[in-house]
């Protein structure tokens, strides 16, 4: 199952689809004091970051 999740994550990265589950896990581990965006908020923010030329990484 772990291999499958990694393959799905890689495929999403290759075609430019952001990985919401990875984002949620990162936020809970590294930024527990910050609210987690909904999937729609996350997707829209990632698309804005992608097309405005910014990376948008927090860490």
mmCIF file as Biopython writes it, N, C-alpha, C and O atoms, coordinates in Angstrom:
data_model
#
loop_
_atom_site.group_PDB
_atom_site.id
_atom_site.type_symbol
_atom_site.label_atom_id
_atom_site.label_alt_id
_atom_site.label_comp_id
_atom_site.label_asym_id
_atom_site.label_entity_id
_atom_site.label_seq_id
_atom_site.pdbx_PDB_ins_code
_atom_site.Cartn_x
_atom_site.Cartn_y
_atom_site.Cartn_z
_atom_site.occupancy
_atom_site.B_iso_or_equiv
_atom_site.auth_seq_id
_atom_site.auth_asym_id
_atom_site.pdbx_PDB_model_num
ATOM 1   N N  . UNK A ? 1  ? 0.824   -1.189 0.000   1.0 0.0 1  A 1 
ATOM 2   C CA . UNK A ? 1  ? 0.000   0.000  0.000   1.0 0.0 1  A 1 
ATOM 3   C C  . UNK A ? 1  ? 0.873   1.259  0.000   1.0 0.0 1  A 1 
ATOM 4   O O  . UNK A ? 1  ? 0.543   2.238  -0.670  1.0 0.0 1  A 1 
ATOM 5   N N  . UNK A ? 2  ? 1.961   1.242  0.730   1.0 0.0 2  A 1 
ATOM 6   C CA . UNK A ? 2  ? 2.857   2.397  0.791   1.0 0.0 2  A 1 
ATOM 7   C C  . UNK A ? 2  ? 3.466   2.700  -0.577  1.0 0.0 2  A 1 
ATOM 8   O O  . UNK A ? 2  ? 3.594   3.862  -0.964  1.0 0.0 2  A 1 
ATOM 9   N N  . UNK A ? 3  ? 3.834   1.666  -1.289  1.0 0.0 3  A 1 
ATOM 10  C CA . UNK A ? 3  ? 4.382   1.832  -2.631  1.0 0.0 3  A 1 
ATOM 11  C C  . UNK A ? 3  ? 3.332   2.459  -3.554  1.0 0.0 3  A 1 
ATOM 12  O O  . UNK A ? 3  ? 3.649   3.330  -4.364  1.0 0.0 3  A 1 
ATOM 13  N N  . UNK A ? 4  ? 2.090   2.012  -3.425  1.0 0.0 4  A 1 
ATOM 14  C CA . UNK A ? 4  ? 1.017   2.568  -4.241  1.0 0.0 4  A 1 
ATOM 15  C C  . UNK A ? 4  ? 0.833   4.061  -3.952  1.0 0.0 4  A 1 
ATOM 16  O O  . UNK A ? 4  ? 0.701   4.849  -4.888  1.0 0.0 4  A 1 
ATOM 17  N N  . UNK A ? 5  ? 0.823   4.464  -2.682  1.0 0.0 5  A 1 
ATOM 18  C CA . UNK A ? 5  ? 0.662   5.875  -2.326  1.0 0.0 5  A 1 
ATOM 19  C C  . UNK A ? 5  ? 1.802   6.708  -2.895  1.0 0.0 5  A 1 
ATOM 20  O O  . UNK A ? 5  ? 1.580   7.824  -3.364  1.0 0.0 5  A 1 
ATOM 21  N N  . UNK A ? 6  ? 3.005   6.182  -2.858  1.0 0.0 6  A 1 
ATOM 22  C CA . UNK A ? 6  ? 4.158   6.899  -3.400  1.0 0.0 6  A 1 
ATOM 23  C C  . UNK A ? 6  ? 4.038   7.035  -4.921  1.0 0.0 6  A 1 
ATOM 24  O O  . UNK A ? 6  ? 4.370   8.080  -5.480  1.0 0.0 6  A 1 
ATOM 25  N N  . UNK A ? 7  ? 3.566   5.981  -5.586  1.0 0.0 7  A 1 
ATOM 26  C CA . UNK A ? 7  ? 3.384   6.038  -7.039  1.0 0.0 7  A 1 
ATOM 27  C C  . UNK A ? 7  ? 2.316   7.064  -7.410  1.0 0.0 7  A 1 
ATOM 28  O O  . UNK A ? 7  ? 2.484   7.810  -8.374  1.0 0.0 7  A 1 
ATOM 29  N N  . UNK A ? 8  ? 1.225   7.109  -6.656  1.0 0.0 8  A 1 
ATOM 30  C CA . UNK A ? 8  ? 0.166   8.085  -6.913  1.0 0.0 8  A 1 
ATOM 31  C C  . UNK A ? 8  ? 0.690   9.492  -6.689  1.0 0.0 8  A 1 
ATOM 32  O O  . UNK A ? 8  ? 0.422   10.387 -7.490  1.0 0.0 8  A 1 
ATOM 33  N N  . UNK A ? 9  ? 1.430   9.699  -5.613  1.0 0.0 9  A 1 
ATOM 34  C CA . UNK A ? 9  ? 2.000   11.016 -5.321  1.0 0.0 9  A 1 
ATOM 35  C C  . UNK A ? 9  ? 2.938   11.450 -6.452  1.0 0.0 9  A 1 
ATOM 36  O O  . UNK A ? 9  ? 2.885   12.598 -6.894  1.0 0.0 9  A 1 
ATOM 37  N N  . UNK A ? 10 ? 3.778   10.559 -6.911  1.0 0.0 10 A 1 
ATOM 38  C CA . UNK A ? 10 ? 4.714   10.868 -7.996  1.0 0.0 10 A 1 
ATOM 39  C C  . UNK A ? 10 ? 3.960   11.223 -9.274  1.0 0.0 10 A 1 
ATOM 40  O O  . UNK A ? 10 ? 4.307   12.185 -9.960  1.0 0.0 10 A 1 
ATOM 41  N N  . UNK A ? 11 ? 2.936   10.450 -9.588  1.0 0.0 11 A 1 
ATOM 42  C CA . UNK A ? 11 ? 2.145   10.727 -10.791 1.0 0.0 11 A 1 
ATOM 43  C C  . UNK A ? 11 ? 1.484   12.098 -10.696 1.0 0.0 11 A 1 
ATOM 44  O O  . UNK A ? 11 ? 1.459   12.846 -11.674 1.0 0.0 11 A 1 
ATOM 45  N N  . UNK A ? 12 ? 0.955   12.424 -9.539  1.0 0.0 12 A 1 
ATOM 46  C CA . UNK A ? 12 ? 0.328   13.735 -9.361  1.0 0.0 12 A 1 
ATOM 47  C C  . UNK A ? 12 ? 1.341   14.857 -9.548  1.0 0.0 12 A 1 
ATOM 48  O O  . UNK A ? 12 ? 1.039   15.870 -10.178 1.0 0.0 12 A 1 
ATOM 49  N N  . UNK A ? 13 ? 2.523   14.680 -9.011  1.0 0.0 13 A 1 
ATOM 50  C CA . UNK A ? 13 ? 3.549   15.703 -9.165  1.0 0.0 13 A 1 
ATOM 51  C C  . UNK A ? 13 ? 3.957   15.866 -10.627 1.0 0.0 13 A 1 
ATOM 52  O O  . UNK A ? 13 ? 4.207   16.979 -11.090 1.0 0.0 13 A 1 
ATOM 53  N N  . UNK A ? 14 ? 4.021   14.758 -11.343 1.0 0.0 14 A 1 
ATOM 54  C CA . UNK A ? 14 ? 4.411   14.810 -12.752 1.0 0.0 14 A 1 
ATOM 55  C C  . UNK A ? 14 ? 3.411   15.583 -13.607 1.0 0.0 14 A 1 
ATOM 56  O O  . UNK A ? 14 ? 3.794   16.291 -14.537 1.0 0.0 14 A 1 
ATOM 57  N N  . UNK A ? 15 ? 2.138   15.442 -13.287 1.0 0.0 15 A 1 
ATOM 58  C CA . UNK A ? 15 ? 1.130   16.134 -14.091 1.0 0.0 15 A 1 
ATOM 59  C C  . UNK A ? 15 ? 0.681   17.456 -13.464 1.0 0.0 15 A 1 
ATOM 60  O O  . UNK A ? 15 ? -0.165  18.155 -14.022 1.0 0.0 15 A 1 
ATOM 61  N N  . UNK A ? 16 ? 1.243   17.791 -12.320 1.0 0.0 16 A 1 
ATOM 62  C CA . UNK A ? 16 ? 0.970   19.090 -11.721 1.0 0.0 16 A 1 
ATOM 63  C C  . UNK A ? 16 ? -0.233  19.162 -10.806 1.0 0.0 16 A 1 
ATOM 64  O O  . UNK A ? 16 ? -0.722  20.257 -10.528 1.0 0.0 16 A 1 
ATOM 65  N N  . UNK A ? 17 ? -0.725  18.034 -10.331 1.0 0.0 17 A 1 
ATOM 66  C CA . UNK A ? 17 ? -1.847  18.028 -9.402  1.0 0.0 17 A 1 
ATOM 67  C C  . UNK A ? 17 ? -1.285  18.022 -7.986  1.0 0.0 17 A 1 
ATOM 68  O O  . UNK A ? 17 ? -0.538  17.114 -7.620  1.0 0.0 17 A 1 
ATOM 69  N N  . UNK A ? 18 ? -1.641  19.035 -7.180  1.0 0.0 18 A 1 
ATOM 70  C CA . UNK A ? 18 ? -1.108  19.086 -5.817  1.0 0.0 18 A 1 
ATOM 71  C C  . UNK A ? 18 ? -1.641  17.947 -4.955  1.0 0.0 18 A 1 
ATOM 72  O O  . UNK A ? 18 ? -2.764  17.485 -5.157  1.0 0.0 18 A 1 
ATOM 73  N N  . UNK A ? 19 ? -0.841  17.497 -3.999  1.0 0.0 19 A 1 
ATOM 74  C CA . UNK A ? 19 ? -1.188  16.373 -3.138  1.0 0.0 19 A 1 
ATOM 75  C C  . UNK A ? 19 ? -1.694  16.884 -1.792  1.0 0.0 19 A 1 
ATOM 76  O O  . UNK A ? 19 ? -0.905  17.231 -0.912  1.0 0.0 19 A 1 
ATOM 77  N N  . UNK A ? 20 ? -3.004  16.927 -1.643  1.0 0.0 20 A 1 
ATOM 78  C CA . UNK A ? 20 ? -3.635  17.463 -0.437  1.0 0.0 20 A 1 
ATOM 79  C C  . UNK A ? 20 ? -3.275  16.649 0.808   1.0 0.0 20 A 1 
ATOM 80  O O  . UNK A ? 20 ? -3.018  17.227 1.863   1.0 0.0 20 A 1 
ATOM 81  N N  . UNK A ? 21 ? -3.253  15.331 0.703   1.0 0.0 21 A 1 
ATOM 82  C CA . UNK A ? 21 ? -2.948  14.492 1.860   1.0 0.0 21 A 1 
ATOM 83  C C  . UNK A ? 21 ? -1.550  14.779 2.411   1.0 0.0 21 A 1 
ATOM 84  O O  . UNK A ? 21 ? -1.355  14.812 3.626   1.0 0.0 21 A 1 
ATOM 85  N N  . UNK A ? 22 ? -0.587  14.985 1.526   1.0 0.0 22 A 1 
ATOM 86  C CA . UNK A ? 22 ? 0.771   15.317 1.952   1.0 0.0 22 A 1 
ATOM 87  C C  . UNK A ? 22 ? 0.789   16.671 2.645   1.0 0.0 22 A 1 
ATOM 88  O O  . UNK A ? 22 ? 1.468   16.848 3.657   1.0 0.0 22 A 1 
ATOM 89  N N  . UNK A ? 23 ? 0.043   17.626 2.102   1.0 0.0 23 A 1 
ATOM 90  C CA . UNK A ? 23 ? -0.060  18.954 2.717   1.0 0.0 23 A 1 
ATOM 91  C C  . UNK A ? 23 ? -0.634  18.857 4.131   1.0 0.0 23 A 1 
ATOM 92  O O  . UNK A ? 23 ? -0.087  19.449 5.061   1.0 0.0 23 A 1 
ATOM 93  N N  . UNK A ? 24 ? -1.732  18.115 4.298   1.0 0.0 24 A 1 
ATOM 94  C CA . UNK A ? 24 ? -2.371  17.985 5.612   1.0 0.0 24 A 1 
ATOM 95  C C  . UNK A ? 24 ? -1.400  17.345 6.601   1.0 0.0 24 A 1 
ATOM 96  O O  . UNK A ? 24 ? -1.280  17.809 7.734   1.0 0.0 24 A 1 
ATOM 97  N N  . UNK A ? 25 ? -0.719  16.303 6.191   1.0 0.0 25 A 1 
ATOM 98  C CA . UNK A ? 25 ? 0.250   15.636 7.064   1.0 0.0 25 A 1 
ATOM 99  C C  . UNK A ? 25 ? 1.367   16.600 7.461   1.0 0.0 25 A 1 
ATOM 100 O O  . UNK A ? 25 ? 1.760   16.649 8.626   1.0 0.0 25 A 1 
ATOM 101 N N  . UNK A ? 26 ? 1.878   17.362 6.500   1.0 0.0 26 A 1 
ATOM 102 C CA . UNK A ? 26 ? 2.943   18.328 6.775   1.0 0.0 26 A 1 
ATOM 103 C C  . UNK A ? 26 ? 2.471   19.384 7.780   1.0 0.0 26 A 1 
ATOM 104 O O  . UNK A ? 26 ? 3.187   19.716 8.724   1.0 0.0 26 A 1 
ATOM 105 N N  . UNK A ? 27 ? 1.272   19.901 7.569   1.0 0.0 27 A 1 
ATOM 106 C CA . UNK A ? 27 ? 0.753   20.937 8.467   1.0 0.0 27 A 1 
ATOM 107 C C  . UNK A ? 27 ? 0.576   20.401 9.889   1.0 0.0 27 A 1 
ATOM 108 O O  . UNK A ? 27 ? 0.904   21.091 10.854  1.0 0.0 27 A 1 
ATOM 109 N N  . UNK A ? 28 ? 0.074   19.210 10.021  1.0 0.0 28 A 1 
ATOM 110 C CA . UNK A ? 28 ? -0.147  18.635 11.360  1.0 0.0 28 A 1 
ATOM 111 C C  . UNK A ? 28 ? 1.166   18.339 12.069  1.0 0.0 28 A 1 
ATOM 112 O O  . UNK A ? 28 ? 1.259   18.482 13.288  1.0 0.0 28 A 1 
ATOM 113 N N  . UNK A ? 29 ? 2.185   17.928 11.314  1.0 0.0 29 A 1 
ATOM 114 C CA . UNK A ? 29 ? 3.480   17.623 11.920  1.0 0.0 29 A 1 
ATOM 115 C C  . UNK A ? 29 ? 4.308   18.868 12.219  1.0 0.0 29 A 1 
ATOM 116 O O  . UNK A ? 29 ? 4.923   18.958 13.282  1.0 0.0 29 A 1 
ATOM 117 N N  . UNK A ? 30 ? 4.332   19.822 11.305  1.0 0.0 30 A 1 
ATOM 118 C CA . UNK A ? 30 ? 5.247   20.948 11.407  1.0 0.0 30 A 1 
ATOM 119 C C  . UNK A ? 30 ? 4.614   22.267 11.812  1.0 0.0 30 A 1 
ATOM 120 O O  . UNK A ? 30 ? 5.319   23.171 12.262  1.0 0.0 30 A 1 
ATOM 121 N N  . UNK A ? 31 ? 3.305   22.400 11.663  1.0 0.0 31 A 1 
ATOM 122 C CA . UNK A ? 31 ? 2.619   23.660 11.959  1.0 0.0 31 A 1 
ATOM 123 C C  . UNK A ? 31 ? 1.281   23.402 12.642  1.0 0.0 31 A 1 
ATOM 124 O O  . UNK A ? 31 ? 0.248   23.853 12.147  1.0 0.0 31 A 1 
ATOM 125 N N  . UNK A ? 32 ? 1.272   22.684 13.772  1.0 0.0 32 A 1 
ATOM 126 C CA . UNK A ? 32 ? -0.006  22.317 14.405  1.0 0.0 32 A 1 
ATOM 127 C C  . UNK A ? 32 ? -0.825  23.519 14.870  1.0 0.0 32 A 1 
ATOM 128 O O  . UNK A ? 32 ? -2.035  23.404 15.064  1.0 0.0 32 A 1 
ATOM 129 N N  . UNK A ? 33 ? -0.184  24.654 15.048  1.0 0.0 33 A 1 
ATOM 130 C CA . UNK A ? 33 ? -0.898  25.850 15.508  1.0 0.0 33 A 1 
ATOM 131 C C  . UNK A ? 33 ? -1.651  26.557 14.378  1.0 0.0 33 A 1 
ATOM 132 O O  . UNK A ? 33 ? -2.495  27.414 14.639  1.0 0.0 33 A 1 
ATOM 133 N N  . UNK A ? 34 ? -1.353  26.208 13.144  1.0 0.0 34 A 1 
ATOM 134 C CA . UNK A ? 34 ? -1.976  26.869 11.987  1.0 0.0 34 A 1 
ATOM 135 C C  . UNK A ? 34 ? -3.159  26.053 11.481  1.0 0.0 34 A 1 
ATOM 136 O O  . UNK A ? 34 ? -3.124  24.823 11.520  1.0 0.0 34 A 1 
ATOM 137 N N  . UNK A ? 35 ? -4.209  26.727 11.006  1.0 0.0 35 A 1 
ATOM 138 C CA . UNK A ? 35 ? -5.362  25.987 10.469  1.0 0.0 35 A 1 
ATOM 139 C C  . UNK A ? 35 ? -5.009  25.314 9.140   1.0 0.0 35 A 1 
ATOM 140 O O  . UNK A ? 35 ? -4.179  25.814 8.380   1.0 0.0 35 A 1 
ATOM 141 N N  . UNK A ? 36 ? -5.643  24.190 8.878   1.0 0.0 36 A 1 
ATOM 142 C CA . UNK A ? 36 ? -5.442  23.451 7.632   1.0 0.0 36 A 1 
ATOM 143 C C  . UNK A ? 36 ? -6.499  23.920 6.639   1.0 0.0 36 A 1 
ATOM 144 O O  . UNK A ? 36 ? -7.688  23.946 6.959   1.0 0.0 36 A 1 
ATOM 145 N N  . UNK A ? 37 ? -6.071  24.289 5.441   1.0 0.0 37 A 1 
ATOM 146 C CA . UNK A ? 37 ? -7.004  24.733 4.407   1.0 0.0 37 A 1 
ATOM 147 C C  . UNK A ? 37 ? -7.886  23.571 3.957   1.0 0.0 37 A 1 
ATOM 148 O O  . UNK A ? 37 ? -7.488  22.408 4.033   1.0 0.0 37 A 1 
ATOM 149 N N  . UNK A ? 38 ? -9.070  23.897 3.495   1.0 0.0 38 A 1 
ATOM 150 C CA . UNK A ? 38 ? -9.930  22.887 2.876   1.0 0.0 38 A 1 
ATOM 151 C C  . UNK A ? 38 ? -9.276  22.468 1.560   1.0 0.0 38 A 1 
ATOM 152 O O  . UNK A ? 38 ? -8.348  23.125 1.088   1.0 0.0 38 A 1 
ATOM 153 N N  . UNK A ? 39 ? -9.762  21.373 0.967   1.0 0.0 39 A 1 
ATOM 154 C CA . UNK A ? 39 ? -9.189  20.927 -0.301  1.0 0.0 39 A 1 
ATOM 155 C C  . UNK A ? 39 ? -9.334  22.012 -1.358  1.0 0.0 39 A 1 
ATOM 156 O O  . UNK A ? 39 ? -8.402  22.267 -2.120  1.0 0.0 39 A 1 
ATOM 157 N N  . UNK A ? 40 ? -10.495 22.652 -1.408  1.0 0.0 40 A 1 
ATOM 158 C CA . UNK A ? 40 ? -10.729 23.690 -2.416  1.0 0.0 40 A 1 
ATOM 159 C C  . UNK A ? 40 ? -9.774  24.870 -2.213  1.0 0.0 40 A 1 
ATOM 160 O O  . UNK A ? 40 ? -9.202  25.370 -3.181  1.0 0.0 40 A 1 
ATOM 161 N N  . UNK A ? 41 ? -9.598  25.318 -0.975  1.0 0.0 41 A 1 
ATOM 162 C CA . UNK A ? 41 ? -8.670  26.418 -0.691  1.0 0.0 41 A 1 
ATOM 163 C C  . UNK A ? 41 ? -7.247  26.030 -1.077  1.0 0.0 41 A 1 
ATOM 164 O O  . UNK A ? 41 ? -6.523  26.817 -1.686  1.0 0.0 41 A 1 
ATOM 165 N N  . UNK A ? 42 ? -6.855  24.808 -0.715  1.0 0.0 42 A 1 
ATOM 166 C CA . UNK A ? 42 ? -5.519  24.310 -1.023  1.0 0.0 42 A 1 
ATOM 167 C C  . UNK A ? 42 ? -5.289  24.259 -2.534  1.0 0.0 42 A 1 
ATOM 168 O O  . UNK A ? 42 ? -4.264  24.730 -3.027  1.0 0.0 42 A 1 
ATOM 169 N N  . UNK A ? 43 ? -6.237  23.692 -3.258  1.0 0.0 43 A 1 
ATOM 170 C CA . UNK A ? 43 ? -6.099  23.560 -4.701  1.0 0.0 43 A 1 
ATOM 171 C C  . UNK A ? 43 ? -5.973  24.933 -5.362  1.0 0.0 43 A 1 
ATOM 172 O O  . UNK A ? 43 ? -5.108  25.141 -6.213  1.0 0.0 43 A 1 
ATOM 173 N N  . UNK A ? 44 ? -6.833  25.861 -4.969  1.0 0.0 44 A 1 
ATOM 174 C CA . UNK A ? 44 ? -6.785  27.205 -5.552  1.0 0.0 44 A 1 
ATOM 175 C C  . UNK A ? 44 ? -5.473  27.907 -5.232  1.0 0.0 44 A 1 
ATOM 176 O O  . UNK A ? 44 ? -4.903  28.570 -6.099  1.0 0.0 44 A 1 
ATOM 177 N N  . UNK A ? 45 ? -4.989  27.774 -4.015  1.0 0.0 45 A 1 
ATOM 178 C CA . UNK A ? 45 ? -3.722  28.401 -3.622  1.0 0.0 45 A 1 
ATOM 179 C C  . UNK A ? 45 ? -2.557  27.808 -4.404  1.0 0.0 45 A 1 
ATOM 180 O O  . UNK A ? 45 ? -1.669  28.544 -4.835  1.0 0.0 45 A 1 
ATOM 181 N N  . UNK A ? 46 ? -2.544  26.491 -4.595  1.0 0.0 46 A 1 
ATOM 182 C CA . UNK A ? 46 ? -1.473  25.841 -5.350  1.0 0.0 46 A 1 
ATOM 183 C C  . UNK A ? 46 ? -1.498  26.269 -6.816  1.0 0.0 46 A 1 
ATOM 184 O O  . UNK A ? 46 ? -0.445  26.474 -7.420  1.0 0.0 46 A 1 
ATOM 185 N N  . UNK A ? 47 ? -2.684  26.404 -7.382  1.0 0.0 47 A 1 
ATOM 186 C CA . UNK A ? 47 ? -2.774  26.848 -8.775  1.0 0.0 47 A 1 
ATOM 187 C C  . UNK A ? 47 ? -2.293  28.295 -8.911  1.0 0.0 47 A 1 
ATOM 188 O O  . UNK A ? 47 ? -1.595  28.624 -9.870  1.0 0.0 47 A 1 
ATOM 189 N N  . UNK A ? 48 ? -2.657  29.156 -7.968  1.0 0.0 48 A 1 
ATOM 190 C CA . UNK A ? 48 ? -2.165  30.536 -8.002  1.0 0.0 48 A 1 
ATOM 191 C C  . UNK A ? 48 ? -0.647  30.563 -7.894  1.0 0.0 48 A 1 
ATOM 192 O O  . UNK A ? 48 ? 0.017   31.287 -8.636  1.0 0.0 48 A 1 
ATOM 193 N N  . UNK A ? 49 ? -0.095  29.777 -6.974  1.0 0.0 49 A 1 
ATOM 194 C CA . UNK A ? 49 ? 1.362   29.735 -6.794  1.0 0.0 49 A 1 
ATOM 195 C C  . UNK A ? 49 ? 2.049   29.202 -8.049  1.0 0.0 49 A 1 
ATOM 196 O O  . UNK A ? 49 ? 3.107   29.696 -8.439  1.0 0.0 49 A 1 
ATOM 197 N N  . UNK A ? 50 ? 1.460   28.216 -8.665  1.0 0.0 50 A 1 
ATOM 198 C CA . UNK A ? 50 ? 2.063   27.613 -9.857  1.0 0.0 50 A 1 
ATOM 199 C C  . UNK A ? 50 ? 2.103   28.583 -11.033 1.0 0.0 50 A 1 
ATOM 200 O O  . UNK A ? 50 ? 3.108   28.676 -11.737 1.0 0.0 50 A 1 
ATOM 201 N N  . UNK A ? 51 ? 1.019   29.294 -11.235 1.0 0.0 51 A 1 
ATOM 202 C CA . UNK A ? 51 ? 0.925   30.137 -12.424 1.0 0.0 51 A 1 
ATOM 203 C C  . UNK A ? 51 ? 1.397   31.565 -12.234 1.0 0.0 51 A 1 
ATOM 204 O O  . UNK A ? 51 ? 1.506   32.305 -13.211 1.0 0.0 51 A 1 
ATOM 205 N N  . UNK A ? 52 ? 1.679   31.972 -11.013 1.0 0.0 52 A 1 
ATOM 206 C CA . UNK A ? 52 ? 2.258   33.305 -10.832 1.0 0.0 52 A 1 
ATOM 207 C C  . UNK A ? 52 ? 3.776   33.245 -10.781 1.0 0.0 52 A 1 
ATOM 208 O O  . UNK A ? 52 ? 4.446   34.274 -10.699 1.0 0.0 52 A 1 
ATOM 209 N N  . UNK A ? 53 ? 4.317   32.024 -10.831 1.0 0.0 53 A 1 
ATOM 210 C CA . UNK A ? 53 ? 5.773   31.861 -10.875 1.0 0.0 53 A 1 
ATOM 211 C C  . UNK A ? 53 ? 6.420   31.710 -9.519  1.0 0.0 53 A 1 
ATOM 212 O O  . UNK A ? 53 ? 7.644   31.606 -9.447  1.0 0.0 53 A 1 
ATOM 213 N N  . UNK A ? 54 ? 5.663   31.692 -8.446  1.0 0.0 54 A 1 
ATOM 214 C CA . UNK A ? 54 ? 6.229   31.530 -7.113  1.0 0.0 54 A 1 
ATOM 215 C C  . UNK A ? 54 ? 6.228   30.081 -6.690  1.0 0.0 54 A 1 
ATOM 216 O O  . UNK A ? 54 ? 5.415   29.285 -7.161  1.0 0.0 54 A 1 
ATOM 217 N N  . UNK A ? 55 ? 7.144   29.739 -5.796  1.0 0.0 55 A 1 
ATOM 218 C CA . UNK A ? 55 ? 7.198   28.381 -5.284  1.0 0.0 55 A 1 
ATOM 219 C C  . UNK A ? 55 ? 6.167   28.110 -4.231  1.0 0.0 55 A 1 
ATOM 220 O O  . UNK A ? 55 ? 5.518   27.064 -4.245  1.0 0.0 55 A 1 
ATOM 221 N N  . UNK A ? 56 ? 6.003   29.054 -3.297  1.0 0.0 56 A 1 
ATOM 222 C CA . UNK A ? 56 ? 4.984   28.909 -2.278  1.0 0.0 56 A 1 
ATOM 223 C C  . UNK A ? 56 ? 5.303   27.938 -1.162  1.0 0.0 56 A 1 
ATOM 224 O O  . UNK A ? 56 ? 4.408   27.595 -0.390  1.0 0.0 56 A 1 
ATOM 225 N N  . UNK A ? 57 ? 6.522   27.486 -1.042  1.0 0.0 57 A 1 
ATOM 226 C CA . UNK A ? 57 ? 6.868   26.549 0.026   1.0 0.0 57 A 1 
ATOM 227 C C  . UNK A ? 57 ? 7.070   27.291 1.344   1.0 0.0 57 A 1 
ATOM 228 O O  . UNK A ? 57 ? 7.609   28.397 1.365   1.0 0.0 57 A 1 
ATOM 229 N N  . UNK A ? 58 ? 6.645   26.688 2.416   1.0 0.0 58 A 1 
ATOM 230 C CA . UNK A ? 58 ? 6.809   27.327 3.715   1.0 0.0 58 A 1 
ATOM 231 C C  . UNK A ? 58 ? 8.131   26.907 4.376   1.0 0.0 58 A 1 
ATOM 232 O O  . UNK A ? 58 ? 8.691   27.663 5.170   1.0 0.0 58 A 1 
ATOM 233 N N  . UNK A ? 59 ? 8.623   25.726 4.057   1.0 0.0 59 A 1 
ATOM 234 C CA . UNK A ? 59 ? 9.829   25.214 4.717   1.0 0.0 59 A 1 
ATOM 235 C C  . UNK A ? 59 ? 10.873  24.796 3.689   1.0 0.0 59 A 1 
ATOM 236 O O  . UNK A ? 59 ? 11.955  24.340 4.059   1.0 0.0 59 A 1 
#
